[in-house]
């Protein structure tokens, strides 16, 4: 389960577009943070996706991806034209197809690689959806997990919500701020749609005509949409971004992604049963088997866009670090992670800290929260100073400065986390977790080969 939201120019502090997403997946489903430069291919080449092969585009844009390690596509990402996309699983009355087709994550990456505007990405994704369809197992260990997809697609000028149900879809242009979660959010007002969207609903008896058509009401599956707690999470994020409208900045969005809907001094992960938080921590095998495994905040100014990415699970325990396409490369994050612990990878190095913190969250998080905030504030201020007055025409020397700064931030964050791990490990646990919670996490860590 995930949450994605966006603020367009009228709602931000500087007239930019600011995008934010938490990617929620299985606890050991490490995400690879990767940068692929723009590339030209020979006409007629094939492209192998997660399950199927399609014709490759002649040219692809450079992309930054946060990708579940076993999937070709990505949960969220950006391209060198300033397009950013995040996806959500949604559950509808139309069949969830078991046959291997496009995954929503594949659609997302294809949109980034093949478009230079938000609406252009929507066009690419809608065309590919109509041609190849969506389907196939979308879970890492849970091979029975099938779903349809919704997306927020943004660029420095605008943002779109694009929601699908099998081959059908609707899209709405965002006015101000918008949040999506694991349910259809578009109702009876939308700007674009698939040709058969209303006709299919009428034929199925979900509405009588176009006059009483509502995408959410007609297509949403009640059971999964309800018990994923999607409405509660979507209402929470919408409430926060509505409240911040007019002054939303990157740190504002970071704080929203860290929200537990309760004061951190009172928050205990083992007492949470359902998936009802924006910053999610897994706690059991069924109603709360998902957790935030990566986070992204993109500040789209149209000049030099800054992508603040954790590359790690649980934004409340993590540090957001900057990436710029103009830098030409991503700092070293280690080899591609897998579902097994590997201390040489960014994701698993941090996971040691995350799993120590959640053993006694209020006390252990308090031990370094202020230091985390100060470090992040330094990164934000230093980035602002670096970009002040800069333009894309600064050349190779400026690109080197951007990369050096980004690399330094990743290094400082890594050194800080190494220190924080030792700090929290040395702290006695004041309130032990219940048996179900402890057993669940012992099992997860054993599977991954991590002592946590």
Secondary structure, DSSP 8 states (H G I E B T S, - for coil): --EEEEE-GGGBSSS-EEEEEEEEE-TT--EEEEEE--EE--TT-EEE-SS-EEE--SEE--EEEEEETT-SS-SEEEETTS-EEEEEEE-BSS----S--B-HHHHHHHHHHH-SSHHHHHHHHHHHHHHH-B-S---SS-TT---EEEEEEE-SS-EEEEEEETTEEEEEE--SEEEE-SS----S--SEE-TTHHHHHHHTTS-SSGGG--HHHHHB-HHHHHHTTHHHHHHHHHHHHHHHTTSB-HHHHHHHHT--SS-TTT--GGG--SS--SS----SSSTT--EEEEEEEEEE-SSS-EEEE--SS-GGGS--EEE-GGG-S-----S---SS--TTSHHHHHHHHHHHHTTSHHHHHHTTHHHHHHHHHHHHHHHHHHHTT--GGGHHHHHHHHHHHHHHHHHHHHHHHHHHHHHHHTS--SS---HHHHHHHHHHHHHHT---
